[in-house]
Amino acid sequence: MSCEKAIHAQENLGLELEGMRLLIENMGKVDAERFISLVIREPFDYTEWQKDLFQGMSLDELGDRAMEFYNSQK
């Protein structure tokens, strides 16, 4: 393996570990694993999905929902 590929593989491993840590921390182990299974099983384009996620929502409404989520995490 070239040095460049090894560095890239190490960076990917770090990203995967951090992603799993965040999923487990926020969803719990069972739901994190269910989420991973769904993403792997279903063809899913996150970029397209997130484009429509807040469509039609005003900036104030988006801010209110963000604040509600933030407060629910305390």
All heavy atoms as a GROMACS GRO file, in nm:
protein
  604
    1MET      N    1   0.086  -0.118   0.000
    1MET     CA    2   0.000   0.000   0.000
    1MET      C    3   0.090   0.123   0.000
    1MET      O    4   0.185   0.132   0.078
    1MET     CB    5  -0.091  -0.002   0.123
    1MET     CG    6  -0.184   0.118   0.131
    1MET     SD    7  -0.289   0.124   0.278
    1MET     CE    8  -0.399  -0.013   0.253
    2SER      N    9   0.057   0.219  -0.083
    2SER     CA   10   0.136   0.341  -0.088
    2SER      C   11   0.113   0.424   0.037
    2SER      O   12   0.013   0.408   0.107
    2SER     CB   13   0.100   0.423  -0.212
    2SER     OG   14  -0.026   0.483  -0.196
    3CYS      N   15   0.205   0.512   0.062
    3CYS     CA   16   0.194   0.600   0.180
    3CYS      C   17   0.067   0.685   0.172
    3CYS      O   18  -0.003   0.702   0.271
    3CYS     CB   19   0.318   0.688   0.189
    3CYS     SG   20   0.322   0.794   0.334
    4GLU      N   21   0.036   0.735   0.052
    4GLU     CA   22  -0.084   0.818   0.034
    4GLU      C   23  -0.212   0.738   0.063
    4GLU      O   24  -0.302   0.788   0.130
    4GLU     CB   25  -0.088   0.871  -0.109
    4GLU     CG   26  -0.201   0.969  -0.134
    4GLU     CD   27  -0.197   1.027  -0.275
    4GLU    OE1   28  -0.088   1.072  -0.318
    4GLU    OE2   29  -0.302   1.026  -0.340
    5LYS      N   30  -0.217   0.614   0.016
    5LYS     CA   31  -0.334   0.530   0.042
    5LYS      C   32  -0.346   0.498   0.191
    5LYS      O   33  -0.456   0.492   0.245
    5LYS     CB   34  -0.328   0.403  -0.041
    5LYS     CG   35  -0.359   0.423  -0.186
    5LYS     CD   36  -0.362   0.291  -0.260
    5LYS     CE   37  -0.396   0.314  -0.407
    5LYS     NZ   38  -0.398   0.186  -0.480
    6ALA      N   39  -0.233   0.475   0.256
    6ALA     CA   40  -0.234   0.444   0.399
    6ALA      C   41  -0.287   0.564   0.479
    6ALA      O   42  -0.365   0.547   0.572
    6ALA     CB   43  -0.094   0.405   0.446
    7ILE      N   44  -0.245   0.684   0.441
    7ILE     CA   45  -0.292   0.804   0.510
    7ILE      C   46  -0.442   0.821   0.489
    7ILE      O   47  -0.517   0.849   0.583
    7ILE     CB   48  -0.214   0.929   0.462
    7ILE    CG1   49  -0.070   0.922   0.511
    7ILE    CG2   50  -0.282   1.058   0.509
    7ILE    CD1   51   0.021   1.026   0.450
    8HIS      N   52  -0.487   0.799   0.365
    8HIS     CA   53  -0.629   0.811   0.334
    8HIS      C   54  -0.710   0.708   0.413
    8HIS      O   55  -0.816   0.740   0.468
    8HIS     CB   56  -0.651   0.794   0.183
    8HIS     CG   57  -0.789   0.823   0.138
    8HIS    ND1   58  -0.845   0.949   0.146
    8HIS    CD2   59  -0.884   0.742   0.084
    8HIS    CE1   60  -0.969   0.944   0.100
    8HIS    NE2   61  -0.995   0.820   0.062
    9ALA      N   62  -0.660   0.585   0.420
    9ALA     CA   63  -0.729   0.480   0.496
    9ALA      C   64  -0.737   0.516   0.643
    9ALA      O   65  -0.840   0.495   0.707
    9ALA     CB   66  -0.657   0.346   0.478
   10GLN      N   67  -0.631   0.573   0.698
   10GLN     CA   68  -0.630   0.614   0.839
   10GLN      C   69  -0.731   0.726   0.863
   10GLN      O   70  -0.803   0.725   0.963
   10GLN     CB   71  -0.489   0.659   0.880
   10GLN     CG   72  -0.477   0.691   1.026
   10GLN     CD   73  -0.492   0.569   1.116
   10GLN    OE1   74  -0.462   0.458   1.077
   10GLN    NE2   75  -0.543   0.590   1.235
   11GLU      N   76  -0.738   0.822   0.770
   11GLU     CA   77  -0.835   0.931   0.784
   11GLU      C   78  -0.977   0.876   0.778
   11GLU      O   79  -1.063   0.920   0.855
   11GLU     CB   80  -0.814   1.034   0.672
   11GLU     CG   81  -0.688   1.115   0.688
   11GLU     CD   82  -0.656   1.201   0.567
   11GLU    OE1   83  -0.722   1.186   0.462
   11GLU    OE2   84  -0.564   1.284   0.578
   12ASN      N   85  -1.003   0.782   0.689
   12ASN     CA   86  -1.136   0.722   0.679
   12ASN      C   87  -1.172   0.648   0.806
   12ASN      O   88  -1.286   0.656   0.853
   12ASN     CB   89  -1.144   0.627   0.560
   12ASN     CG   90  -1.154   0.700   0.428
   12ASN    OD1   91  -1.180   0.819   0.424
   12ASN    ND2   92  -1.130   0.628   0.321
   13LEU      N   93  -1.077   0.576   0.864
   13LEU     CA   94  -1.103   0.504   0.988
   13LEU      C   95  -1.141   0.602   1.099
   13LEU      O   96  -1.236   0.579   1.174
   13LEU     CB   97  -0.981   0.422   1.029
   13LEU     CG   98  -0.994   0.346   1.160
   13LEU    CD1   99  -1.110   0.247   1.156
   13LEU    CD2  100  -0.865   0.274   1.193
   14GLY      N  101  -1.069   0.713   1.107
   14GLY     CA  102  -1.101   0.814   1.208
   14GLY      C  103  -1.241   0.869   1.189
   14GLY      O  104  -1.316   0.887   1.286
   15LEU      N  105  -1.279   0.893   1.065
   15LEU     CA  106  -1.412   0.945   1.034
   15LEU      C  107  -1.519   0.841   1.070
   15LEU      O  108  -1.622   0.875   1.129
   15LEU     CB  109  -1.421   0.981   0.886
   15LEU     CG  110  -1.552   1.041   0.838
   15LEU    CD1  111  -1.580   1.173   0.909
   15LEU    CD2  112  -1.546   1.064   0.688
   16GLU      N  113  -1.494   0.716   1.037
   16GLU     CA  114  -1.589   0.609   1.070
   16GLU      C  115  -1.607   0.595   1.221
   16GLU      O  116  -1.720   0.584   1.270
   16GLU     CB  117  -1.543   0.477   1.011
   16GLU     CG  118  -1.550   0.471   0.861
   16GLU     CD  119  -1.479   0.351   0.802
   16GLU    OE1  120  -1.414   0.274   0.878
   16GLU    OE2  121  -1.486   0.334   0.680
   17LEU      N  122  -1.498   0.598   1.294
   17LEU     CA  123  -1.506   0.585   1.440
   17LEU      C  124  -1.580   0.702   1.502
   17LEU      O  125  -1.663   0.684   1.591
   17LEU     CB  126  -1.366   0.573   1.500
   17LEU     CG  127  -1.292   0.443   1.469
   17LEU    CD1  128  -1.148   0.451   1.519
   17LEU    CD2  129  -1.363   0.324   1.529
   18GLU      N  130  -1.552   0.823   1.455
   18GLU     CA  131  -1.620   0.941   1.509
   18GLU      C  132  -1.769   0.938   1.474
   18GLU      O  133  -1.854   0.970   1.557
   18GLU     CB  134  -1.555   1.070   1.454
   18GLU     CG  135  -1.622   1.198   1.501
   18GLU     CD  136  -1.610   1.224   1.651
   18GLU    OE1  137  -1.541   1.149   1.722
   18GLU    OE2  138  -1.673   1.321   1.697
   19GLY      N  139  -1.802   0.896   1.352
   19GLY     CA  140  -1.941   0.884   1.312
   19GLY      C  141  -2.017   0.785   1.400
   19GLY      O  142  -2.128   0.813   1.446
   20MET      N  143  -1.956   0.669   1.424
   20MET     CA  144  -2.021   0.569   1.509
   20MET      C  145  -2.035   0.620   1.652
   20MET      O  146  -2.137   0.600   1.716
   20MET     CB  147  -1.943   0.438   1.508
   20MET     CG  148  -1.966   0.356   1.384
   20MET     SD  149  -2.141   0.316   1.354
   20MET     CE  150  -2.183   0.220   1.497
   21ARG      N  151  -1.932   0.688   1.702
   21ARG     CA  152  -1.940   0.743   1.838
   21ARG      C  153  -2.056   0.840   1.849
   21ARG      O  154  -2.135   0.834   1.944
   21ARG     CB  155  -1.808   0.814   1.874
   21ARG     CG  156  -1.808   0.866   2.018
   21ARG     CD  157  -1.689   0.956   2.046
   21ARG     NE  158  -1.698   1.084   1.976
   21ARG     CZ  159  -1.779   1.185   2.012
   21ARG    NH1  160  -1.860   1.172   2.114
   21ARG    NH2  161  -1.781   1.298   1.943
   22LEU      N  162  -2.071   0.928   1.749
   22LEU     CA  163  -2.180   1.026   1.752
   22LEU      C  164  -2.316   0.959   1.741
   22LEU      O  165  -2.411   0.997   1.811
   22LEU     CB  166  -2.162   1.128   1.640
   22LEU     CG  167  -2.047   1.227   1.659
   22LEU    CD1  168  -2.022   1.305   1.531
   22LEU    CD2  169  -2.076   1.319   1.775
   23LEU      N  170  -2.327   0.860   1.652
   23LEU     CA  171  -2.455   0.789   1.639
   23LEU      C  172  -2.493   0.720   1.770
   23LEU      O  173  -2.606   0.733   1.817
   23LEU     CB  174  -2.448   0.687   1.526
   23LEU     CG  175  -2.452   0.741   1.385
   23LEU    CD1  176  -2.423   0.630   1.284
   23LEU    CD2  177  -2.584   0.806   1.355
   24ILE      N  178  -2.399   0.648   1.828
   24ILE     CA  179  -2.428   0.575   1.952
   24ILE      C  180  -2.460   0.671   2.065
   24ILE      O  181  -2.554   0.650   2.141
   24ILE     CB  182  -2.311   0.482   1.987
   24ILE    CG1  183  -2.305   0.367   1.885
   24ILE    CG2  184  -2.325   0.428   2.129
   24ILE    CD1  185  -2.179   0.283   1.894
   25GLU      N  186  -2.382   0.779   2.074
   25GLU     CA  187  -2.403   0.877   2.181
   25GLU      C  188  -2.541   0.942   2.171
   25GLU      O  189  -2.606   0.968   2.271
   25GLU     CB  190  -2.294   0.984   2.170
   25GLU     CG  191  -2.295   1.087   2.280
   25GLU     CD  192  -2.180   1.184   2.262
   25GLU    OE1  193  -2.064   1.142   2.279
   25GLU    OE2  194  -2.207   1.302   2.231
   26ASN      N  195  -2.587   0.968   2.050
   26ASN     CA  196  -2.713   1.040   2.030
   26ASN      C  197  -2.833   0.949   2.010
   26ASN      O  198  -2.946   0.992   2.034
   26ASN     CB  199  -2.700   1.136   1.912
   26ASN     CG  200  -2.612   1.253   1.945
   26ASN    OD1  201  -2.653   1.340   2.019
   26ASN    ND2  202  -2.490   1.253   1.895
   27MET      N  203  -2.812   0.826   1.965
   27MET     CA  204  -2.924   0.738   1.934
   27MET      C  205  -2.927   0.612   2.018
   27MET      O  206  -3.029   0.544   2.022
   27MET     CB  207  -2.918   0.696   1.786
   27MET     CG  208  -2.920   0.812   1.689
   27MET     SD  209  -2.892   0.758   1.519
   27MET     CE  210  -3.054   0.692   1.479
   28GLY      N  211  -2.818   0.578   2.082
   28GLY     CA  212  -2.807   0.452   2.152
   28GLY      C  213  -2.758   0.345   2.054
   28GLY      O  214  -2.766   0.361   1.932
   29LYS      N  215  -2.704   0.236   2.107
   29LYS     CA  216  -2.643   0.134   2.023
   29LYS      C  217  -2.742   0.069   1.926
   29LYS      O  218  -2.712   0.050   1.809
   29LYS     CB  219  -2.577   0.025   2.109
   29LYS     CG  220  -2.451   0.070   2.174
   29LYS     CD  221  -2.387  -0.042   2.254
   29LYS     CE  222  -2.260   0.006   2.320
   29LYS     NZ  223  -2.196  -0.102   2.395
   30VAL      N  224  -2.858   0.035   1.974
   30VAL     CA  225  -2.955  -0.038   1.891
   30VAL      C  226  -3.002   0.048   1.775
   30VAL      O  227  -2.999   0.005   1.659
   30VAL     CB  228  -3.075  -0.086   1.976
   30VAL    CG1  229  -3.184  -0.145   1.888
   30VAL    CG2  230  -3.029  -0.188   2.080
   31ASP      N  231  -3.044   0.172   1.802
   31ASP     CA  232  -3.092   0.258   1.694
   31ASP      C  233  -2.979   0.299   1.599
   31ASP      O  234  -3.001   0.316   1.479
   31ASP     CB  235  -3.162   0.381   1.750
   31ASP     CG  236  -3.302   0.349   1.800
   31ASP    OD1  237  -3.358   0.244   1.759
   31ASP    OD2  238  -3.356   0.427   1.879
   32ALA      N  239  -2.858   0.314   1.651
   32ALA     CA  240  -2.743   0.345   1.564
   32ALA      C  241  -2.721   0.231   1.466
   32ALA      O  242  -2.700   0.253   1.346
   32ALA     CB  243  -2.617   0.370   1.647
   33GLU      N  244  -2.726   0.108   1.514
   33GLU     CA  245  -2.709  -0.008   1.426
   33GLU      C  246  -2.824  -0.020   1.327
   33GLU      O  247  -2.804  -0.053   1.211
   33GLU     CB  248  -2.695  -0.136   1.509
   33GLU     CG  249  -2.571  -0.133   1.594
   33GLU     CD  250  -2.489  -0.258   1.581
   33GLU    OE1  251  -2.523  -0.345   1.501
   33GLU    OE2  252  -2.389  -0.267   1.654
   34ARG      N  253  -2.945   0.009   1.372
   34ARG     CA  254  -3.060   0.007   1.280
   34ARG      C  255  -3.043   0.111   1.171
   34ARG      O  256  -3.071   0.085   1.053
   34ARG     CB  257  -3.190   0.032   1.357
   34ARG     CG  258  -3.234  -0.086   1.441
   34ARG     CD  259  -3.362  -0.060   1.516
   34ARG     NE  260  -3.470  -0.026   1.424
   34ARG     CZ  261  -3.565   0.064   1.450
   34ARG    NH1  262  -3.567   0.127   1.565
   34ARG    NH2  263  -3.659   0.088   1.363
   35PHE      N  264  -2.997   0.230   1.208
   35PHE     CA  265  -2.974   0.337   1.111
   35PHE      C  266  -2.870   0.293   1.008
   35PHE      O  267  -2.891   0.309   0.887
   35PHE     CB  268  -2.928   0.464   1.183
   35PHE     CG  269  -2.889   0.574   1.088
   35PHE    CD1  270  -2.986   0.649   1.023
   35PHE    CD2  271  -2.755   0.602   1.064
   35PHE    CE1  272  -2.950   0.750   0.935
   35PHE    CE2  273  -2.719   0.703   0.977
   35PHE     CZ  274  -2.816   0.778   0.913
   36ILE      N  275  -2.758   0.238   1.054
   36ILE     CA  276  -2.654   0.191   0.962
   36ILE      C  277  -2.711   0.086   0.868
   36ILE      O  278  -2.686   0.089   0.746
   36ILE     CB  279  -2.533   0.135   1.039
   36ILE    CG1  280  -2.466   0.244   1.121
   36ILE    CG2  281  -2.434   0.068   0.945
   36ILE    CD1  282  -2.402   0.354   1.041
   37SER      N  283  -2.789  -0.007   0.919
   37SER     CA  284  -2.850  -0.111   0.836
   37SER      C  285  -2.941  -0.050   0.729
   37SER      O  286  -2.939  -0.093   0.614
   37SER     CB  287  -2.931  -0.208   0.921
   37SER     OG  288  -2.848  -0.280   1.007
   38LEU      N  289  -3.020   0.048   0.766
   38LEU     CA  290  -3.108   0.114   0.670
   38LEU      C  291  -3.030   0.186   0.561
   38LEU      O  292  -3.064   0.179   0.443
   38LEU     CB  293  -3.200   0.213   0.740
   38LEU     CG  294  -3.311   0.153   0.825
   38LEU    CD1  295  -3.379   0.262   0.908
   38LEU    CD2  296  -3.412   0.082   0.739
   39VAL      N  297  -2.926   0.256   0.600
   39VAL     CA  298  -2.845   0.331   0.503
   39VAL      C  299  -2.778   0.235   0.406
   39VAL      O  300  -2.772   0.262   0.285
   39VAL     CB  301  -2.741   0.419   0.575
   39VAL    CG1  302  -2.640   0.476   0.477
   39VAL    CG2  303  -2.811   0.532   0.650
   40ILE      N  304  -2.729   0.124   0.455
   40ILE     CA  305  -2.662   0.026   0.368
   40ILE      C  306  -2.763  -0.041   0.276
   40ILE      O  307  -2.736  -0.061   0.158
   40ILE     CB  308  -2.589  -0.080   0.454
   40ILE    CG1  309  -2.468  -0.014   0.523
   40ILE    CG2  310  -2.544  -0.198   0.370
   40ILE    CD1  311  -2.403  -0.102   0.627
   41ARG      N  312  -2.879  -0.074   0.328
   41ARG     CA  313  -2.979  -0.150   0.252
   41ARG      C  314  -3.051  -0.066   0.148
   41ARG      O  315  -3.078  -0.111   0.037
   41ARG     CB  316  -3.080  -0.210   0.350
   41ARG     CG  317  -3.181  -0.300   0.284
   41ARG     CD  318  -3.273  -0.368   0.383
   41ARG     NE  319  -3.328  -0.274   0.479
   41ARG     CZ  320  -3.345  -0.300   0.606
   41ARG    NH1  321  -3.311  -0.416   0.655
   41ARG    NH2  322  -3.396  -0.210   0.688
   42GLU      N  323  -3.084   0.057   0.180
   42GLU     CA  324  -3.163   0.141   0.092
   42GLU      C  325  -3.073   0.232   0.008
   42GLU      O  326  -2.981   0.292   0.061
   42GLU     CB  327  -3.256   0.231   0.174
   42GLU     CG  328  -3.355   0.158   0.260
   42GLU     CD  329  -3.464   0.089   0.182
   42GLU    OE1  330  -3.502   0.141   0.076
   42GLU    OE2  331  -3.508  -0.017   0.226
   43PRO      N  332  -3.101   0.243  -0.122
   43PRO     CA  333  -3.026   0.343  -0.199
   43PRO      C  334  -3.067   0.482  -0.148
   43PRO      O  335  -3.186   0.512  -0.139
   43PRO     CB  336  -3.072   0.320  -0.343
   43PRO     CG  337  -3.198   0.242  -0.334
   43PRO     CD  338  -3.198   0.172  -0.202
   44PHE      N  339  -2.971   0.560  -0.109
   44PHE     CA  340  -3.000   0.684  -0.038
   44PHE      C  341  -2.900   0.790  -0.080
   44PHE      O  342  -2.780   0.770  -0.072
   44PHE     CB  343  -2.990   0.657   0.112
   44PHE     CG  344  -3.024   0.775   0.199
   44PHE    CD1  345  -3.154   0.817   0.212
   44PHE    CD2  346  -2.925   0.841   0.269
   44PHE    CE1  347  -3.186   0.924   0.295
   44PHE    CE2  348  -2.955   0.948   0.352
   44PHE     CZ  349  -3.086   0.990   0.364
   45ASP      N  350  -2.948   0.902  -0.128
   45ASP     CA  351  -2.863   1.014  -0.164
   45ASP      C  352  -2.884   1.124  -0.063
   45ASP      O  353  -2.979   1.202  -0.071
   45ASP     CB  354  -2.895   1.062  -0.306
   45ASP     CG  355  -2.801   1.170  -0.355
   45ASP    OD1  356  -2.736   1.237  -0.271
   45ASP    OD2  357  -2.792   1.188  -0.477
   46TYR      N  358  -2.795   1.131   0.035
   46TYR     CA  359  -2.810   1.228   0.144
   46TYR      C  360  -2.816   1.371   0.091
   46TYR      O  361  -2.892   1.452   0.139
   46TYR     CB  362  -2.695   1.214   0.244
   46TYR     CG  363  -2.696   1.323   0.349
   46TYR    CD1  364  -2.784   1.316   0.456
   46TYR    CD2  365  -2.615   1.434   0.337
   46TYR    CE1  366  -2.790   1.417   0.550
   46TYR    CE2  367  -2.619   1.536   0.431
   46TYR     CZ  368  -2.706   1.527   0.537
   46TYR     OH  369  -2.711   1.628   0.629
   47THR      N  370  -2.734   1.400  -0.009
   47THR     CA  371  -2.729   1.536  -0.063
   47THR      C  372  -2.864   1.578  -0.118
   47THR      O  373  -2.913   1.688  -0.090
   47THR     CB  374  -2.622   1.547  -0.172
   47THR    OG1  375  -2.496   1.507  -0.117
   47THR    CG2  376  -2.611   1.689  -0.224
   48GLU      N  377  -2.929   1.490  -0.193
   48GLU     CA  378  -3.061   1.520  -0.247
   48GLU      C  379  -3.165   1.529  -0.136
   48GLU      O  380  -3.251   1.616  -0.136
   48GLU     CB  381  -3.103   1.415  -0.350
   48GLU     CG  382  -3.029   1.426  -0.481
   48GLU     CD  383  -3.049   1.561  -0.549
   48GLU    OE1  384  -3.164   1.609  -0.556
   48GLU    OE2  385  -2.949   1.618  -0.595
   49TRP      N  386  -3.158   1.438  -0.040
   49TRP     CA  387  -3.253   1.436   0.070
   49TRP      C  388  -3.249   1.566   0.150
   49TRP      O  389  -3.351   1.625   0.180
   49TRP     CB  390  -3.223   1.316   0.161
   49TRP     CG  391  -3.299   1.316   0.289
   49TRP    CD1  392  -3.428   1.280   0.307
   49TRP    CD2  393  -3.250   1.357   0.417
   49TRP    NE1  394  -3.463   1.293   0.441
   49TRP    CE2  395  -3.356   1.340   0.509
   49TRP    CE3  396  -3.128   1.403   0.463
   49TRP    CZ2  397  -3.342   1.370   0.644
   49TRP    CZ3  398  -3.114   1.433   0.597
   49TRP    CH2  399  -3.220   1.416   0.686
   50GLN      N  400  -3.127   1.610   0.184
   50GLN     CA  401  -3.117   1.728   0.269
   50GLN      C  402  -3.156   1.855   0.196
   50GLN      O  403  -3.192   1.954   0.259
   50GLN     CB  404  -2.979   1.739   0.334
   50GLN     CG  405  -2.865   1.760   0.239
   50GLN     CD  406  -2.834   1.906   0.217
   50GLN    OE1  407  -2.866   1.990   0.300
   50GLN    NE2  408  -2.773   1.937   0.106
   51LYS      N  409  -3.152   1.856   0.062
   51LYS     CA  410  -3.196   1.973  -0.014
   51LYS      C  411  -3.344   2.001   0.011
   51LYS      O  412  -3.385   2.116   0.016
   51LYS     CB  413  -3.175   1.951  -0.164
   51LYS     CG  414  -3.034   1.969  -0.210
   51LYS     CD  415  -3.027   1.948  -0.360
   51LYS     CE  416  -2.886   1.953  -0.411
   51LYS     NZ  417  -2.879   1.924  -0.555
   52ASP      N  418  -3.424   1.896   0.025
   52ASP     CA  419  -3.568   1.910   0.044
   52ASP      C  420  -3.610   1.914   0.190
   52ASP      O  421  -3.725   1.942   0.220
   52ASP     CB  422  -3.640   1.793  -0.023
   52ASP     CG  423  -3.618   1.790  -0.174
   52ASP    OD1  424  -3.598   1.898  -0.232
   52ASP    OD2  425  -3.620   1.680  -0.231
   53LEU      N  426  -3.517   1.889   0.280
   53LEU     CA  427  -3.550   1.874   0.422
   53LEU      C  428  -3.618   1.998   0.480
   53LEU      O  429  -3.716   1.987   0.552
   53LEU     CB  430  -3.422   1.842   0.501
   53LEU     CG  431  -3.440   1.812   0.649
   53LEU    CD1  432  -3.531   1.692   0.669
   53LEU    CD2  433  -3.305   1.788   0.713
   54PHE      N  434  -3.570   2.116   0.446
   54PHE     CA  435  -3.624   2.238   0.503
   54PHE      C  436  -3.693   2.326   0.399
   54PHE      O  437  -3.721   2.442   0.425
   54PHE     CB  438  -3.513   2.316   0.574
   54PHE     CG  439  -3.445   2.237   0.682
   54PHE    CD1  440  -3.314   2.197   0.668
   54PHE    CD2  441  -3.512   2.201   0.797
   54PHE    CE1  442  -3.250   2.123   0.767
   54PHE    CE2  443  -3.451   2.127   0.897
   54PHE     CZ  444  -3.319   2.089   0.881
   55GLN      N  445  -3.723   2.268   0.285
   55GLN     CA  446  -3.786   2.344   0.177
   55GLN      C  447  -3.922   2.396   0.223
   55GLN      O  448  -4.000   2.326   0.285
   55GLN     CB  449  -3.804   2.256   0.054
   55GLN     CG  450  -3.843   2.331  -0.069
   55GLN     CD  451  -3.836   2.241  -0.192
   55GLN    OE1  452  -3.852   2.122  -0.184
   55GLN    NE2  453  -3.815   2.303  -0.306
   56GLY      N  454  -3.949   2.522   0.194
   56GLY     CA  455  -4.077   2.582   0.231
   56GLY      C  456  -4.083   2.631   0.374
   56GLY      O  457  -4.183   2.685   0.417
   57MET      N  458  -3.976   2.613   0.449
   57MET     CA  459  -3.974   2.656   0.588
   57MET      C  460  -3.910   2.795   0.594
   57MET      O  461  -3.806   2.819   0.532
   57MET     CB  462  -3.890   2.556   0.670
   57MET     CG  463  -3.902   2.575   0.818
   57MET     SD  464  -3.804   2.455   0.913
   57MET     CE  465  -3.881   2.302   0.864
   58SER      N  466  -3.971   2.885   0.668
   58SER     CA  467  -3.914   3.019   0.682
   58SER      C  468  -3.790   3.012   0.771
   58SER      O  469  -3.771   2.916   0.847
   58SER     CB  470  -4.017   3.114   0.744
   58SER     OG  471  -4.036   3.082   0.881
   59LEU      N  472  -3.710   3.115   0.764
   59LEU     CA  473  -3.590   3.122   0.847
   59LEU      C  474  -3.628   3.123   0.995
   59LEU      O  475  -3.562   3.057   1.077
   59LEU     CB  476  -3.508   3.245   0.811
   59LEU     CG  477  -3.372   3.258   0.877
   59LEU    CD1  478  -3.286   3.135   0.852
   59LEU    CD2  479  -3.301   3.383   0.829
   60ASP      N  480  -3.735   3.194   1.030
   60ASP     CA  481  -3.780   3.197   1.169
   60ASP      C  482  -3.823   3.058   1.216
   60ASP      O  483  -3.792   3.017   1.327
   60ASP     CB  484  -3.896   3.295   1.186
   60ASP     CG  485  -3.851   3.441   1.181
   60ASP    OD1  486  -3.731   3.466   1.206
   60ASP    OD2  487  -3.935   3.527   1.151
   61GLU      N  488  -3.898   2.988   1.130
   61GLU     CA  489  -3.943   2.853   1.166
   61GLU      C  490  -3.824   2.760   1.183
   61GLU      O  491  -3.820   2.680   1.276
   61GLU     CB  492  -4.039   2.800   1.059
   61GLU     CG  493  -4.102   2.668   1.095
   61GLU     CD  494  -4.200   2.619   0.989
   61GLU    OE1  495  -4.218   2.688   0.886
   61GLU    OE2  496  -4.255   2.511   1.010
   62LEU      N  497  -3.728   2.769   1.093
   62LEU     CA  498  -3.608   2.687   1.103
   62LEU      C  499  -3.534   2.718   1.233
   62LEU      O  500  -3.491   2.626   1.305
   62LEU     CB  501  -3.517   2.712   0.983
   62LEU     CG  502  -3.385   2.636   0.979
   62LEU    CD1  503  -3.410   2.486   0.980
   62LEU    CD2  504  -3.305   2.676   0.857
   63GLY      N  505  -3.522   2.846   1.267
   63GLY     CA  506  -3.458   2.885   1.391
   63GLY      C  507  -3.532   2.832   1.513
   63GLY      O  508  -3.470   2.785   1.609
   64ASP      N  509  -3.665   2.838   1.510
   64ASP     CA  510  -3.745   2.785   1.621
   64ASP      C  511  -3.724   2.636   1.638
   64ASP      O  512  -3.708   2.586   1.750
   64ASP     CB  513  -3.894   2.814   1.598
   64ASP     CG  514  -3.929   2.961   1.611
   64ASP    OD1  515  -3.848   3.038   1.667
   64ASP    OD2  516  -4.039   2.999   1.564
   65ARG      N  517  -3.724   2.562   1.527
   65ARG     CA  518  -3.703   2.417   1.535
   65ARG      C  519  -3.563   2.384   1.585
   65ARG      O  520  -3.545   2.291   1.665
   65ARG     CB  521  -3.727   2.352   1.400
   65ARG     CG  522  -3.876   2.351   1.365
   65ARG     CD  523  -3.908   2.276   1.240
   65ARG     NE  524  -3.868   2.137   1.249
   65ARG     CZ  525  -3.869   2.054   1.146
   65ARG    NH1  526  -3.908   2.096   1.027
   65ARG    NH2  527  -3.832   1.929   1.160
   66ALA      N  528  -3.465   2.462   1.541
   66ALA     CA  529  -3.328   2.440   1.588
   66ALA      C  530  -3.319   2.464   1.738
   66ALA      O  531  -3.255   2.387   1.811
   66ALA     CB  532  -3.231   2.529   1.511
   67MET      N  533  -3.384   2.570   1.785
   67MET     CA  534  -3.381   2.602   1.928
   67MET      C  535  -3.454   2.494   2.010
   67MET      O  536  -3.408   2.455   2.116
   67MET     CB  537  -3.443   2.740   1.953
   67MET     CG  538  -3.426   2.787   2.097
   67MET     SD  539  -3.256   2.792   2.154
   67MET     CE  540  -3.195   2.934   2.068
   68GLU      N  541  -3.566   2.445   1.959
   68GLU     CA  542  -3.638   2.337   2.027
   68GLU      C  543  -3.550   2.213   2.039
   68GLU      O  544  -3.544   2.150   2.144
   68GLU     CB  545  -3.766   2.302   1.950
   68GLU     CG  546  -3.876   2.405   1.963
   68GLU     CD  547  -3.992   2.376   1.870
   68GLU    OE1  548  -3.998   2.266   1.809
   68GLU    OE2  549  -4.078   2.465   1.854
   69PHE      N  550  -3.481   2.180   1.930
   69PHE     CA  551  -3.392   2.064   1.934
   69PHE      C  552  -3.280   2.086   2.034
   69PHE      O  553  -3.250   2.000   2.116
   69PHE     CB  554  -3.335   2.035   1.795
   69PHE     CG  555  -3.236   1.922   1.797
   69PHE    CD1  556  -3.280   1.790   1.804
   69PHE    CD2  557  -3.100   1.946   1.794
   69PHE    CE1  558  -3.190   1.685   1.809
   69PHE    CE2  559  -3.008   1.842   1.798
   69PHE     CZ  560  -3.054   1.711   1.805
   70TYR      N  561  -3.219   2.204   2.030
   70TYR     CA  562  -3.110   2.236   2.122
   70TYR      C  563  -3.156   2.223   2.267
   70TYR      O  564  -3.089   2.161   2.349
   70TYR     CB  565  -3.060   2.378   2.094
   70TYR     CG  566  -2.958   2.426   2.194
   70TYR    CD1  567  -2.826   2.384   2.186
   70TYR    CD2  568  -2.995   2.513   2.296
   70TYR    CE1  569  -2.733   2.428   2.279
   70TYR    CE2  570  -2.903   2.558   2.389
   70TYR     CZ  571  -2.772   2.514   2.380
   70TYR     OH  572  -2.679   2.558   2.473
   71ASN      N  573  -3.272   2.279   2.297
   71ASN     CA  574  -3.324   2.273   2.434
   71ASN      C  575  -3.359   2.130   2.476
   71ASN      O  576  -3.348   2.098   2.594
   71ASN     CB  577  -3.445   2.365   2.450
   71ASN     CG  578  -3.406   2.512   2.447
   71ASN    OD1  579  -3.296   2.548   2.487
   71ASN    ND2  580  -3.497   2.596   2.398
   72SER      N  581  -3.399   2.048   2.382
   72SER     CA  582  -3.434   1.910   2.415
   72SER      C  583  -3.310   1.826   2.447
   72SER      O  584  -3.321   1.719   2.507
   72SER     CB  585  -3.512   1.845   2.301
   72SER     OG  586  -3.425   1.813   2.192
   73GLN      N  587  -3.192   1.875   2.411
   73GLN     CA  588  -3.069   1.800   2.433
   73GLN      C  589  -3.003   1.832   2.567
   73GLN      O  590  -2.904   1.772   2.603
   73GLN     CB  591  -2.969   1.829   2.320
   73GLN     CG  592  -3.018   1.792   2.183
   73GLN     CD  593  -3.058   1.646   2.172
   73GLN    OE1  594  -2.977   1.558   2.199
   73GLN    NE2  595  -3.180   1.620   2.134
   74LYS      N  596  -3.060   1.927   2.641
   74LYS     CA  597  -3.002   1.967   2.770
   74LYS      C  598  -3.031   1.865   2.876
   74LYS      O  599  -3.124   1.797   2.880
   74LYS     CB  600  -3.055   2.103   2.812
   74LYS     CG  601  -3.003   2.214   2.725
   74LYS     CD  602  -3.055   2.346   2.775
   74LYS     CE  603  -3.001   2.459   2.691
   74LYS     NZ  604  -3.051   2.588   2.735
   0.00000   0.00000   0.00000
